Amino acid sequence: MPGYGNQGGAKQRPKNTKGALIRTIGYLMKCQWIILLLLLCTFASNIGNLMGPGFAGKAITAASAGSGRVQMDLVLHYAKLMLIVYIGSNAMSFLVTVGMMRVGRQIARTMRKDVFGKLMSLPVGYFDRNQAGDIISRISYDIDVICTCISTDVVQILTSSVTVIGSFIMMCIISVPLVLCMAFTIPVSILFTQYMSRKTRPMYAKRSAAYGVMNGFVEEMISGQKTILAYAHEDYVCSQFDHINLRAATAYKNADVLGMTLGPTIGMISNIGLAAIGMGGAALYLYNLVTLGQISSFILYSRKFSGPINEIANITNEIFSALAASERIFQLLDEPEEVKDLYDAAVLNDCKGDVKAREVDFGYLPGKTILHNLNLEARPGQTIAIVGPTGAGKTTIINLLMRFYDVDSGAVYVDGRDCRTYTMDSLRHSYSMVLQDTWVFCGTIFDNIAYGKEGATMDEVVAAAKAAHIHSYIMKLPQGYNTVIQEDGGNISKGQKQLLTIARAMLYDTHMLILDEATSNVDTNTEQQVQKAMRSLMKGKTCFVIAHRLSTIQNADKILVVDHGDVVEQGTHDELMVQKGFYYKLYASQFE
């Protein structure tokens, strides 16, 4: 069927810097009215700054008219004008700075919203390929870098650009010969800046990637802290972190050291230009081609011309860092999303639970097939157990049933239709799922159990908890069902977390149920009680059960024995035991 394909997808190449810059500007344009107002304030502020040196030159000219001919009233007049324009300019600069900080935070908020929304629409394969720490680094560190650049550096660039252009115009008005004295420094500064940008940009990209790797390692080690302590691997882990931290610090140093050389070098070039202005101005003054006031004004304007260039050069490293961060953000935003529903996709209502797989081949990577010619059939209300050694492909079958991935060939049918012709939401809403890797979130016990059913009542939650044999434990807690569970259930045991997820699945009334080692973390006595309660709850539902303890699936209507991606045997427990094949050996090995 065309248009399905594998949801895993190939990794996207990072966008180039120019594309990242354009798309970041696009986020700025979402605040276009505020940006326009800030641009007007920036323009007004720079006009005031540019008028100041002119007034200063006129005041110097009035004061240097000669002994007894100083026009004091004119000097005071220009001094007052200078005071007014500089106070007004600084007030405008303050408004622009505060405004850009607000714009930066708004853009960071919008970016995080877009990135998080994108994460919710990405296929499971993306999270299988990428470390959680690296993803967190993008949504936190990288976006903060962009926000900081917008809040501070963009203001500096806007102000500097207006100042440079305005200063150059004023210098041309004052004296063209003096402009020619410093003209050679402009192309030298531009060429050197271009050369340095080509050298430093890749280093900032490596720095962002190195921080992503470090964050990913830290996240993994924190989540596995108990295992590290149990194996006394603290020194080994610290040694690993030292190496990763060193690489990140080296990447940071290499990028910043090279980036920091730009500012002082541009400053040196500007000082050479200033020396040329002094020598040229002295020569022109001797020939009465310029006045002392014009030279003073020109020098002030030349400082305003070269100063912003130095400032831009000094923040170049921050700009390149922000561009590298934006490339990582837009790389994530460009990742292929889950396969979209067909335009005529049907909604799976009143699911009967008739599931079939026909000649299914699948592999997570191109050319590496994991499941080969899979065929299975589950009639409504049947319990299908999937057993086999570790890595045989049991969980992969569940991934295909839930459409976390799409098959490479063949098809999975639900109620007689290819599951890809249903809407994704309606298909997944037809399943309840309990995994071996339990997930609970920071919230009350009531919220965790009621997660799958909107508007669930307390009575319904309590009934589900009783069926899962966790009600008595909950009532012993200080606030009962209103007790807040810490992040990832840190204040309850694994077995209790698993019972909570079982209660959640019991409350979520669906036509099909998936249990992936759902009782692996509970004791044998509790497991028998939960199994009895679940059998009562599972009546009339199609159930898929993955189990390593084969004693728990003896009553299954059909058992699929999977080995190396192939269904090597299938039948009831008694039928498979009579055959004395692969299943018989697995079963016997657990009771020898």
WOPEDA-V76374 format. One record per helix or strand of 2 or more residues. SS is the DSSP state (h for helix, s for strand). FROM is the first residue (numbers start at 0). LEN is the number of residues. Records with the same first field share a line. If there is no record, write none. Layout:
BEGIN
SS=FROM-LEN, FROM-LEN
END
This chain:
BEGIN
h=16-13, 31-32, 71-50, 123-6, 131-43, 175-48, 224-6, 233-53, 291-23, 315-18, 393-8, 418-3, 423-5, 444-8, 457-10, 470-5, 479-3, 486-3, 493-14, 523-14, 549-4, 572-7, 581-10
s=354-8, 370-8, 382-5, 408-6, 416-2, 430-4, 442-2, 483-2, 511-5, 541-5, 557-6, 565-6
END
